Amino acid sequence: MAVNKNALIRYKTIDKCLQNKFRQWTLNDLIEAVSDALYEYEGKDVDVSKRTVQLDLQMMRSDKLGYNAPIVVYDRKYYKYDDEDYSIINIPVTDKDIKVMNEAIQLLRQFKDFSLFKEMDGVLQRLEDSVNSSQKDKRAIIHLDKNEQLKGLEFIDVLYEAIQNKKVIEITYQSFKARNASLMLVHPQLLKEFNNRWFLLATHKGKFITLALDRILEVSINESENYSDLEINGDEYYKDIVGVTVSNSRAQRIEFWIDNKNAPYVITKPFHSSQRLIKRTETGVIFNILVQVNFELERLILGFGDSIEVIKPKKLRDRILKKLKISVGNYSEISR
């Protein structure tokens, strides 16, 4: 049965409301919550009728979409899940679903040799593993690193759609350094993932800014502003850096030594795509990379502790040395 996106937003919103055990939900409360969610998505008021939400509740209770949601009414006006642990996002996948998904995976595999799909194979392997592990008698074979407490992921959909539909957005944002949140009007250009965190590349008052999704408090579409599409190519924009912090400075040749114990790790997982092996010594290997010096590069270098030495440029070498001296000083303190 086909379901449009607005309907899915309504189901997801109702589901989120009914999972909230600290509030009682009347039909009018659910209508208001659904209306607010659709406004966030559409950027305009959407008329949600009482009949629409009643039919949504009926659909969620049924098995037409496989939800079979245990929605009950108590005190003649409040709605809740009879099973407090229930959620429509936790419903099990049926054998029929698994068969259809596996057929889709096999179909996609036929295209893996085309250049457009050259990076698809790893994705398909993870998808196939996820589908198989959803069956009761099978376990997942691939374990992906994930942080269940990571904030900001709920904004990925709206940000992605804003970029795709070329919409200006208003973001309430509070950096770690700021005492108070600020409201910014930005033109979103690109979503970037690094080190298990998500970032938004946008323009604000004509300048590029990078916003961490876990510091975003609210996002809304601004229909009155004209969107400026800079057609950013992510591979090109981030080609000279490690991480997400891009500056106006030129890329520099960074030369560093890694001890023999850790050199194989750096060879198999380079610091950057420009990495080159320069020389092997008795104690280790000398590499170089061509990148901008930024916060993420410094953090990467410091993470290798006593296994790495920055040879040049001198300015970066001195900066790392200064940080290491401060670190030694921290350990010299008997108590704080």
Buried (B, 14 or more C-beta within 10 A) or exposed (E): EEEEEBBEBBBBBBBBBBBEEEEEBEBEBBBBBBBEBBBBBEBEEBEBEEEBBEEBBEBBBEEEBBBBBBBEEEEEEBBBBEEEEBBBEEBEBEEEBBEEBBEEBEEBBEEBEEEEBEEBEEEBBBBBBBBBEBEEEEEEEEEEEEEEEEBBEEBBEBBEBBBEEEBBBBBBBEEEEEEEBEEBBBBBBBBBEBEEBBBBBBBBEEEBBBBBBBBBBEBBBBEEBEBEEEEBEEEEBBBBBBBBBBEEEEBBEBBBBBBEEBBEEBEEEBBBEBBEEEEEEEEBBBBBBBBBBBEBBBEBBEEBEEBBBBBEBEEBBEBBEEEEEEEEEEEEEEEE
